[in-house]
Amino acid sequence: MSELPKTFDPASIESRWYAHWEASGQFRPDRPNAEPWTIVNPPPNVTGSLHIGHALDNTLQDILTRHARLKGKDALWVVGTDHAGIATQMVVERQMGAMSPPQKRTDLSREDFIAKVWAWKEESGGEITQQLRRLGCSMDWANERFTMDEGFSKAVLKVFVDLHKQGLLYRDKRLVNWDPGLGTAISDLEVETREIKGSFWHLRYPLADGSGFIEVATTRPETMLADMAVAVNASDARYTALIGKQVKLPITGRLIPIIADDHADPELGSGAVKITPGHDFNDFEVGKRAGMAAGAMLNMLDAKARVVQVSDGLIPADLLGLTTAEARKAVVAQLKAEGFLIPHVDKDGAEHDAEPRTIQTPYGDRSGVVIEPWLTDQWYVDAKTLAQPAIEAVRVGAIDIVPKTWEKTFFNWMENIQPWCVSRQLWWGHQIPAWFGPDGTPYVAETEAEAQALAGSGVTLVRDPDVLDTWFSSALWPFATLGWDGTQPPFALSEVEGPATGDAFATGASTSLSTNGNGGHPGSQLAGHSAPQSGGRPGSQLGGRYPNDVLISGFDILFFWNARMMMQGLHFMKDVPFRTLYLHGLVRAADGAKMSKSKGNVVNPLGLIDQYGADALRFFMAAMESQGRDIKMDEKRVEGYRNFATKLWNAARFAQANGIVASTTLEAPRAELAVNKWIIAETIATVQTVDLALADYRFDGAANAIYQFAWSRFCDWYLELIKPQMVGDERGQIDDESKAVAGWVLDQILVLLHPFMPFITEELWHAMADPAHPREHDLIVAQWPMADARSLDPEASKEVDWLIRLVQEIRTARNELNVPPGARLPLHVRDANAATLARLERQAPALARLARVTHTEGEATGGAAQVVVDEATFVLPLEGVIDLDSERARLTKAIAAAEKERDALSGRLGNASFVERAKPEAVEKAKADHADKAAEAARLQAALGRLG
């Protein structure tokens, strides 16, 4: 047994234990005969650094992984990073720009630039993986993956080519989110919507037959240069006669039709809407419904968002080359000069060119420039077809989404899913395996030689310069990280129990998609891992690792990543990628606001680890993670959990000082004393609570159960109840039975707590070892406690619970009535039954030490305090101990003050004006203060009542 230092210092143990675990291979799955258990981490960007969301996400994953390992499963936590096409390319380009002389990407060949990116990755990439180690993540670093690894890249190309062959991936001209700063299409997740002060212009479009005008309104008047229609609602009587007629656009003179479409709302503005299908997502859909081919839609902007000529050549030359902001000013000025601008009249009767409006404007989250809906040729995946099996998998429970409240959102999005744009105009990433012939025909193949064979020997081919969206590659994460590169055939469901078709979902047929039982199937060999010899699951693949058991992610990537994995996994592996999808909320600032650098409210988890230790931060994350709710950052709570770790540390030091050592058995020791029977029962109940909570992914429930048991039941009560008493000047000894039980209980606490607080628990696990019986293994691979209730003694548990309640009531009464702490009081009892009297006799030493009272026969006389526990009333005479009249006066005065503040706060909260106008935090504080004062008044009133 190594003696623990007096002070708990997290920093001194964290790096030591993590280095030990990793060096000794403790994170590697090495139990070939055990049931495989697998989770993959959402791969962070290779450019990333640990933020508070990562801390939450990875803490929850590590809790499940360590728990599975302790339960005897062959646990694998797949770790890796995403190549992060845009972010990584930006980092390297920024570094090149800072060189002397500055360099641009285009100064190099594509190959040389990519080599420079790889060099950066080797030198500087992956900082976040070191930070994940500081958090304590027990990931399989020996098999760390990267989405640009050779094997992973082969899988990506295979999937692209196969989807194209199957008609599920194609090239099309559609609108995309175009980032003019980066020169590439981006995903919705990379678009940041900001509120800016803008304007709303009202324009007159003259009818081509000269019979009048139709009024439209827009926030982007410059796009009228590419208008292709005006839409009205067919039910709008004002415009029924105009449907089918044409208007002559100002400035360009283009003739465009007036069409009927439900997109035009008769209740909004004039009820008529200008339609620019090449520059607005809604207008694009209107144009398609009106029969406009995408190839015929006008595109008035280039890749830098500058005005270019359109196919009919009608945009005036003086507008060409202008930015959108410059073009807006010029177009508005010309419309005004020609009488086509309808002025806005404000409430004072003054005229203005436009009506001021707050406009929701999209910006690139990395470039910081306004995003343009832009009409361009890109590669698309038929997401609607791929979504159907995923929808059914969730609907029948083959994938369990936790919490269930997200299912409605999932179904709504998946049932209305749009084609998925998977191409990006970058150099860093998986270059699209397509080669174009001179006529623009694409030939899709995994290699250039295969593409040449498709095109014919005499055709000159040029490879598509674009790369794939990183979400496309990361969608393969659950199986491509496990060695799948497209050469392994998926495990056929028909070999298990049913057909490998979508009909299995619809009919409820039993297939591997809904199997959660035990059994065995070796599946195929996972590179670097042993295929399980037993304990696998029916239908499992890749060494029993696919499907993964669970995926944990933030709800914000439900569609960008989680849904994509479902689609690709079901399509290529013929099975779900994971059985459970757990979606956690966001970590918000203390006031509930979303964290952002611009607000200055971002919390650095590494700073919290430096200050309080990784264990405290992890426990905070778990204890606050309540399904369906965001977490409010509260540093005081993190500090509180650091105090919890210190409490446990001091309990272990107390154990060492009193000859308590680690247990040598998993089973509870034999016990005769009620206090020992009680703590064994409390331990078993806690194990059961934690087991149930983790099975239901109730991280807060599991954490709080362990916290309450370790802090209150074990440290505050059990150790106090068995603490040796002073006999004269000598302190007694703890009996051997209690030593054995205390050592066993402390072991169970360490194992239960380990998934949440791995560092301190591993340290204490070894520190508590009996030199005569050293630990045979580290705590990380110990055995989870057994919840065996067969030997419990309910009567013993009831007795100790009674003792604790009685001590608590006496302590409360003494405290409220200002009884001096050292005063020993007689304790009289009325109406006690025989069982209570017997308990009083047995627990007399504990009552004397913990409550400083002695059971005394006879009736109490004079002023006294009374407490009631069960059927009995316990009386504490106070004559001569305190000044009863002064105490009554003090309590009466304190009650009046508390009630006055309570009523004042009640009046403020009853004032509708205050509730409506005050800041929400002020209202919440008033509510909390009211509750505190009401409780204080009630508590003082009860204390006064005790005096009679």
N, C-alpha and C positions, 0 to 999 in steps of 0.2 A: 504494500500500500504506500503510494507516494504522498507525502503530506502536502495538502493544498495550501497555496499562498493565502494570506489573510484577505487580499483584495482580488476580486474578479477582474481580469483584464482581457477583454475579447481579442485585442490585436495580437497578444502574445500566443494565442492558441490557434487562431484561424488559419494563418498561412502554413503553420506546421502540420496541422491535421489534413488540410487539403492536399498538400504536397505528398503526404504519406498515402492517402487514399488513391491518388492518381498513380503514383509510382508503383504501388503494390497491386494495381489492376483491379481495385475494388469496384470500379464502375463498369467493368466488362461483364457481359453476360457469360457465365461459365458454369451453368448448372444444366448439363445436357439432358438430364432425366426429369427436370422440373417443367412445369407449365410455362410456356413462353408468355411474356407480357411486354408489350411494345408501345412506345409513344415517340412521336417525332416532334421536335421543337419547330415552331414557326421560324424559318431561317431569317435572322436579322441581316440587314444590309452589311456587306463587307466593309462599308465606309462608316458604319454606325458606332455609337457609343451608348452605354447603358443609360436608359432613361427610366423614369418611375413606372411607366407602363410595362417595360421589359421586366422590371423587378417583380411586379405582380404576376405577370404571365409565367415567368420561369420559376418563381417560388411555388406556385400551385402545381406546376409540372413536377418539380423536385419532390414535393410532398407525396404525390402519388407514386413516383418512381421509388423513393426510399421505402414507402409503405409496402409496395409490391415486393421489393427485395426482402424486407423483413418477414413478409408472409410466405417466403420460401419460393417465390416465383423467379424465373430466369428473366430478370428485368433488363430491358434495353431502352435507353433513351438516346435516340438518334440526334446528333448535333451537326450543325453545318451552317454555312452562310450563303446568302444570295448574292449573285454577282452585281445586282443593282445597276442595270445598264446606264440609266441617266445619271444617277448620283456619282457613280464611280468615274464615268467619263468626265463629268464636271470637275471632280477633284483633280484629276490628272491634267485637264486643260488649264485649270486655275494655276496649278504648279508650273506648267510650261509658260504661262503668261507672266509669272513672277521671275522667270529666269532672265539673265542678262547675256545677250539681248533676248527679249521676249520671243516665244515661239507660239505658233498656232498649230492646231491639229492638222490643218490642211498643208502645213509646211512639210509634213512627213507623209510617207506612204501609209496606206491602211495597215500593212503588216508591221511597219516600224512603230506606229502608234500603239497597236495592240501589244507589241512586245514591251513598250514602255508601261502600259497598264499592268501587265503581269509582273514587271519589276516592282512597281509600286505596291502591288498586292503582297508580294513576298516580303517587302521591307516594312510596310506600314499598315497593310490591311489586317483585319481581324483583331483590332484592339478590343472589340466588344467581347471576344472569346475569353480574353484574360479577365475582363470585368465580370463575366458570368462565373468564373472560378471564384472570385471574391465573394459572390453571393452564395456560394456553396453548391452550385449545380452539379449533380452527380451524373454528368453526361459521358457517353462513351467516346472520349477524345481520341482513342486509338483508331477509330473509324470515322473521324471528322470528314464531312462531305462539303462539296462546293458545287454550285450549279453549273460551273464551267469545267468540272472534272471531265476527263476523257470519257469515262463510262457513262456519266450522267448526260454528257453532250450527245453521246450516241443514242441514248434513249429519247432525248428531245427530238433529234432528227428523224428517228424511226416513227415517232408519234405524228409528226408533221406530215411525213410522206404517206403514212397509212390513212390518216384522216382525209388527205387529198384524194387518194385512190378511191376512198369510199364515198366521195362526193360531199364530205362533211367540212371540208376546208377549201376555200375558193378565193379568187381575186374579184374585187368589186369596187365600184365608185360610190362612196357614201360620205356623209359628213362625219368628221372626227373632231375631237378636242385638239386643236392645233396650237402648239406653243411656238410663237414666232421667235422668241429669244433663243430657244434650244433647237428650233428647226425640226421638230418631230411631233408626231401624234403622241398624246399621253392618255392615261386612263382617267376615269372619273375620280379615283382616289387621289390623283396628283393635282386635282383642281381645287383651289381654295376660293370659296365665295366670300367676297367682302362687300360691305355696304358703303357706297360712295355717293356723294352729292352729284346728281345728274339732272337731266332735263327731259321733258316730254313735249315733242313738237307736233303740231297739228298741220296737216298739209292738204291742199286741194289738188285732186287729180282730175283734169278735164276729161269729159266723155269725148270719144273720138268723133261722134256725130255732131258735136258742138251744142248739144242740148243742155249742158250744165256741168256740174262737178260732183265728185264723190269725195267725202272727207275721210282721211285716214290719220292715225296717230302713231308715233314711233319714238323710241329712245335712241334710234340709230338712223338718222336721216341720210347718212352717206351711203347706206346700202340700197337706197332707192335706185342707184345706178345699175343694180342688177335685179330689180323687181321683175317678176314674171307673171304676176296676177294680183288681183284684189279679191279677197274672199268675203262673202256675206253669208248670213245664215238663211237657209231656204225658208224658215218660218218668219223671217223679218219682213213684214208687209211693206216697209219703206223701200226695199230693194228688189222685191220680187220681179218687177218689170225690167230691172237692169241686168239680171242674170243672163249671161250669154253675150252681152254687149262688150265693147272694148273701151279702154281709156288710153289717152295718149300721155305718156309719162313726160313731166317737165324735164328739161335739160337734155335727155337723150332722145326724146321723141319716139321711143319704142311703143308700139301698140301691144297692150296686154289685156287679157280677158277678165271679166268679172265672173267669178265662179261661186258656186254654192258649196259650203263646207261647215260642218258643226264646230270647227275651231273658232269661227267668228261668233262671239257672244253678243246678242242684241242688247244686253244690259251694260256692256262695257264700252265706254267712249261713244264713238259714232256708230258702232256695230259693224264697221267695215275695217278689214285688216289688210295691210300690204303684205304680199307673200314674196319672200326672197329665199327660195329653196336652197341656194348655194351657200347661205350664211346664217341659217337659223334651223335648229333641230325640229321645232314644230312645223316650220314652213316646209322643210324637206318632206315630212310626212304628208302635208297637204298637197304638195306638188306631186308626190307619187299617187295619191288618191285621184288627182286630176288627170292622171295619165302621162305626166312628164317623165321622160326617161332621164336617169341620172346623168348620162352623157350629154344631154341637151341642156342641163341646168347651168346657169351662168355663174362663173367664179370670177369675181372682180378683184381678188387679192392674190399676191404672190406669197411665197413661204416666209417673207419678212413682214407680212401684213401691209404691203404697199399696193396702191391701186394699179391694176394692169388692165389692158384692153380686153374686152370680152369678144365672143365669137362674131357678134353682129357689128362690131366696130363703132358703136354709137357713143361711147364715153368720150367726152371732149379731151383733147390732147393736154390742155392745161391742168387737168386733174390727175393725169398719169404720173406715177412715181410718188404721189403724196402718201403720208401715213394716214391711218384712219382718222386721227385727231385733226390733221390738216385738211383732209377731205371733208370732214364734217363742217368745219368753219366755212369752207369754200362753197359747199352745196347749200348750206343754210343761207348764206349771203346771196347766192344766185336765185334761190327760190323766193326769198324776200323781195329782191329787186324785180322779179317777174310777176309778183303778185300771187304766188302759190303758197305762201306761208300765212297761216291763220294766226293772228296774235292772241296771246293769252291775257285775259283781263283779270287782274287780282282783285281782292276784296275792296280796295280803295279806288277802283276804277282805272288804275294805271295799266297801260299795255306793255307787254313784254314779248320777246320772240318765242319764248317757251315757258312751260309750267315747270317749276322746280319739283324734282322728285328724288327720293332715295332709291338708288338702283342697285339691285343685287348683281354684282359684276364678278365673272370668273377670272381668277389669276392663276398662273402657274406657281405651284408651291415652292419650286426651286428657282425658276427664272425670275419670278416676281413681275412678269409682264401679263397684259390682258390676253386671255385665251380666246382664239377665234374658232367658231364653228367653220370648218374648211372642207370643201369638196375635193376629195383626192382619191387616188387608187390605192387600196390597201388590201392586205390579206385578212380574211374573216373566217371564223369558225361558226358552223351552224349550231349555235348554243341551244336553240329551241329543241332540236332533236336530241342532243346530248342531255338536256335537262330532264327529259321525261322519266328515265329510270331513277334519277336522283330524287325527283319528286315522290315517286312511288316508294322508294327506300325509306324516306322519312315518314311517309303516310302510314306504312305498315309497321314501322318501328324497327326496321333493320338498322337504321341510324336513329339513335335517341338524342334529340337536341335538348340540352339542359341549360337554362330553364325552358320549359315548354312554351313560355310566352313568345319566344322567338319564332316558333313554327309558323304562325300566321304571316309574319313578315317574310319568312323564307318562301312560303308558297306564293304569296302575292308577287314577289319579284321574279321567282322562277317561272311562274305561269305567264308572265308578260316579258320574258327575257328577249333582248335584242341580239342581233349578230355581234359576235365578239371580235373586235379589231385586235389582231395579234402581231402586227408589224410596227416597227419603230425605225425612224430614220437616224440611226446611230451607227457607230463602228464597233463599240464594245458590246458583246453579247453573242448569242447563237445566230450566226448569219443564216438567213433563210435558204434552205436547200432548193432553190429554183433558179433555172437558167433561162434567159430569154433569147428567142431567135430574132432575126432581123425584122420580122413582121410583128413582133411583140408577143408571140405565143410563148407561154411559160412551160418549161419542162421540169417537173418536180421529181427529184430523186435524191437518194442519200449521198451519192457521189457524182462528180462531174462526168465520169466515164459512163455511168448509168444514164445520166441526162442526155449525153451525146448519142447513146444508143437509141434513146427514144426519139431524138430529133432527126437522126440520120447523119451519116459521116460528112456530108457536104455542107452542113448548116453551121454557121458561126454562132457560138453561144456566148452570152455575157451574163455573169451571175448577178442576181438581185443583190444590191448593196445593203438592203435593209437587214435589221436583226429582229429577233422575236421579243415580244413583250415578256418581261421577267415573270409575270404571273403565269404565262404559258408554261415556262420551264418549272416553276415552283409548284404547279398543279400536279406534277408527277412525283413530288417529294415523298409520299407515303410508300411508294414502291421502287422508284429509281434509286433512292438512297440505300435500298436493301440489295442492290446488285442486279436489278432488272434493267436490261438494255434492249429489250424487244426480241431477244433470241429465245427466251423461255416461254413456252406456251402456257397460258393461264390454266389453272386447275379447273377442269370442267365441273360445273355444278351437277351435271347429270351423274357424275361419278359418286356424288354424295347421296342426295335424296330426291332431287327434282330437276326439271328442265332449266337450262341456263337461258331463260328468256324472261322478258318483262311480265309474261303471264303468271309467273310464280308470285309476283307481288299482288296482282289483281285477284287471283283466285285464293290466295292465302296458302298456297302450296308450301310445304316445308322444305326450305333450301338452306344452304350455308349462310344465306344472308340474314337469317333470323335465328341461327343456332348459337346458343351461349353455354351449351353443356360441355362436359369434359369428354375426352376421348382421345384418339390419337391418329394423326396422319403426318408423316414426316415432311410432306411438301417437297419443295426443291431446296437444294443447298444454298444458304445465304453466304456469300463471300465473306470470309473472316469470322463466321460464326458456325457453331455446330448445330446441325438440324436436330430438333428435339426427338428423343427416342420414345417419349411418352408424354402424356399431359397436353398434347396439342389439341387443336380444335378441328372438327370436321370442316373440310373445305379450305383449310389454311394453306397459304402458299409461302414461298420464299423462306423456307426454314421455320414455318409456323409463325412468321412475323407479319404476314398480311392476311386478313385485315389487321391494322393496328387496333389496340384496345380502346384508346381514347385520344381525342385531340383537344387541346386547350388553346383558345385564342380569344382576342378581343372581338366583341360583336361587330366592330367597324370593318372587319375584313371577312364577314360572313359571305359576301358575294364575290369579292375580289379573289379570295383564296379558298375558303372552305368549300363553297359550291363548285368551284373549278375542279378541286380534288375529287369531289363526288362524281362529277361528270367523267373525268378522265379515268378514275379508278374503276368505275362500273363499266366503262366502255372497253378498256384494255385488259383489266384483270378479271372482269366478269364477277366482281364482288365489290362491296362497299370498301372505302379506304379506311374507315374507322367505325367502331360500333357505337361510340358515344362522342358527341360534340358538345363540349362545355364552353359556353360563351360568358366571359366575365365583362364587367363594366369598365368604366374609365376611372383612373385616379385623378380626382379633382383637387383644386386648392381648398384650403380650410373653409372658405366662404361658399364653396360649391361651384365656383367659376371654373371654366375649362382652363387648364394650364397652357400658357403660350409664352414664348420669349418676349413678344411685344408687350405683354402685360407685366412681365417681370415676376411672375409667380411660379416659375418652373422650379421644381425641387430636384436636387441632384442626389440620387440614391447612394452614390459613393461617399458623398459627404456625410450622410446619415450613418453609413457603415463605419466611417472613420470615428464618428462621435459616439455611437451607441452599440456598434457591433452588428454583424450580419444577422445573428440570431434574433436580435430585437426587431430589426426591420422585417425579417421574414415572418415572425410571429404576428407583427402588426398587420401585415398583408393578409395573412390567413384569418386572423380574428375578425377583420373588417370585411372580408369577402362574403357578402350575403347575396344569394342568387337574385339576379335581376336588378341589383342596385349598384350605383357608382360608389366609390370610396372617397370620402373626404380626408385629405391629408391632415394629420394631426400629430405634430412632432412630440407633443406631451405624451401621447399614447405610446409612441415609440420609446420614449424615455421610461414610461411605466413598464414596458416589457423588458427593458434593460434591467429595471429594478426586480422584475420577476426572475430574471436569470441570476441576479445577485442573491435573491432569496434562496433559490435552489442551491447555489454555491455554498451559502452559509449553512444550509441544512446538511450538506455533505460534510462540511467541516465539523459540524456538531456530531455527526455520525462517527467520523474518524476519531474525534476526541473521546467518544464513549464506547469504543471497541466494536462498532457496527461495521461489518464488511459486506461485500457483495454476496449474493446468494449463489448456491451451487446447483440449484434445481429450478426448473421452470414452474413446477407446481408450488402452491403455497405451503409453507411449513405448517406442522401441526400446532394448534393453538388451544389453550384452555382459558386464558384470560379474556374477559369480555372486550376489552379495548383492542386486543389483537384480532379477535373474531370480527369486530366491527370494521377495522381498517382493511382487512382482507375482503370483506363484503363490499366496502366502498371501492376498492381497487377493481374488483370484478365488474361492478356496475359501471365504472368509468370505461373499462375496456369495451364493454358492450355498447355504451353510448358512442364511443369513438368509432367503433366498427360500423355501426349503423349510419353515423354521420358521413363517414368517408365513402361508404357504399352509395349514398345519395348525393355525393359531391357537396355536402354541407360543410365547407371548410371552417366557417365560423363556429358551427356547432361543435365540431371536433376540437378546435383550438380552445374554445371557452370551457369545454368539459375538462380538458387536461389542466387548464389554468386553475379552475376552481378547486379541482381535486388536489393538485400539488400545493397550491398556496394555502387554501383554507383547511381542507381536511387533514392533509399530511403535515405541513409545516406548522400551521397555527394551532392545530388541536392534537393530532396524534403525538408529535414530538413533545408537546407540552405535557400530555397525559402520561407519557412514559419517562419524562425527565426525572432523573434521580433526585430524591429529597435530601436536604441537609439534616444530618443527625449530629447535633452538637456543632463542633467545628469541622466535621468531616462530611463530605458529600458521598452519598451512597452510590451504588452501582445499578445499572439497568440489568434486569434479569435476562437470562440467556434466551428465553422464549421471545421476549420483545426485541432483543438484538437480532435474532434470526428473522423475525417478521419484518422489522424495520429495514433490514438489508434487502429482503425480497421485494418489499413495496418500492423502495428507492430504485431498484433495478427495473421494475415495471414502469415506473415514471420515466426513467431514462429512455426506455425502448419506445414508449408511447409518444414521448416528446421529440424523439430523434428526427422524424421527418420534418418537423417544424423548426427545431433548433439543433441542427446537427453538430455544431462545433462544441458547445458546452457539454452536451450529452456524451459525446465521445470522450472528452477530457475526463469527465466525472466517472464514466464507465470504467476506465482504466485506473483512475485514482482510487476508486473504492475496492479494487481487487484485493483479496486476501493473499498475502505473500505465500501462504501455504497452498493456495489454489489460484494461480494466475489465470487471467482470462485466456481462453483458447482461441478467441477470435475478436476482431474489432466489433464495435457496436453496429456499424453499418450493415454487417451481415449476420447479426444476431437473429433470434427467433421472436416473432411477435407474441405477446402474452396470450394465454388461453383464458377465455371467459367461462371458466368451469364453476358453476354455481352449486354443485352437488353437496359440498361440505359446509354450506353456509348455516349460521345459527341466527335466525331472525330475532330471537329474544335478546341475544347479546347486542345486536345492532340497535334494537329499540332502546336498550338501557343506556348505551353511550350517546345515542341521539338525545335522549331525555336529559342526560347529564350536561350535554353541550347547550341545550336550550335553557336549562336552569342557570348555568353559569352566565350565559349571555344576558338573561333577564336581570340577574343580580348585578352584573357589571353595569348595565344600562341604568338601573336605579341608583346605584352608588354614584355614577358619573353625573346624572341629572340633578341629584340632590347635594352635590358637592361634598360627599363623604370623603374624608381624607384617605388617600390610597393605602396608607399603612394601617388603617384602623381595622381591627378584627372584630367582627360582629357575631352575636349569637343568631341562630336561624331557627325560628319556631315554625311549625307546620300545622295547618288545620285541614280537616276533611281528607287526609291522605289515606289511601287504601293500603292493604298489607304489602302489595308489590312495591309501592312507592317507598314505604318505610324500610323495606329490605334494601332497596336501591340506595337510600340515604346512608344506611349503615355500611354497605359495601363501598360506596364512593366517597366516604367521609374524608379520606386523605386528599383526594382530587379536589373536593370542594374547599377544603382548608387552604390548599395551595393556589388554586386558580380563582376562587371567589373570595377568599379570606373570610370564610364564615365557618361556624361550628354548630352542628345540629344540637339543639338544646330542648329538653323536655319542658312541658308546661306552656301556659299562655303568656304572650308578650304583654307588657304593661306600658302605658304612656304612649307618646307619639311614635309612630313606626311607619316604615314603607312596606308596601305589599306587592307581591308579584304572583301571578297565577300561571302554573304550568300543568296542563292536563286537568285532573280533578282537584288538585291540591292548591291551597293558598299558602304562600311562604311569606313569613313576617319578619322584618328586620327592625328591631327596636333602635331608635335613634336618639333617645333622651341622653343628654350629656355628650353625644357624639357631634351633633350639629345644633345650631340655634334654630329651633323649629319655627319660631315666629318670624325671624329674619328670613329664613328660607322660603316661607310662605309668601312674605312680602316681595322677595326677589322674584319668585316665580310669577306672582300676580302682575308685577310691573313688566316683566319680560313678555308675558302673554299679551298684555295690552299693546305693547310696542309692535310685536309681531303681527297681531290682528290689524292694527292701524295700517301698517305697510301692505299687508295682504289686501285689505279693502281698497286702499288707494290704487294699487295695481289692478285690482278687479274693475274699478271704475274706469281706469284708462283703457283697459282692454274692451270694456263695454261701450266705449266711445267710437262710433263708426268712423268719424273723421280721423282719429289717430290710426286706426287699423288700416284705413285706405291710403292715407298720405305718408305715413312713416315708412322708413326703409324696412324691408323685410327682416333684416337682422335685428333692428330695434324692436320690432313686434315679437320676434322669437325670444329675445332677451327678456322682455317684459313678461312673457308667458312662463319662462323658466324661473324668473324671480318670484312670480306669483306662486308657483308650485312650491318653491323653497320656503317661502314665508308661511304658506298654509300648512306645510308639513311641520315647520318649526313651532307654530302655534299649537298644533295638535299634540306634538311631543311634550311641550311644556305643560299643557293642560293635563296630560296623562301623569306627568311627574307630580303636579299639584294634587291630583286625585289620589296618588299613592300615599300622600301624607294624611289623608282623611279629612 
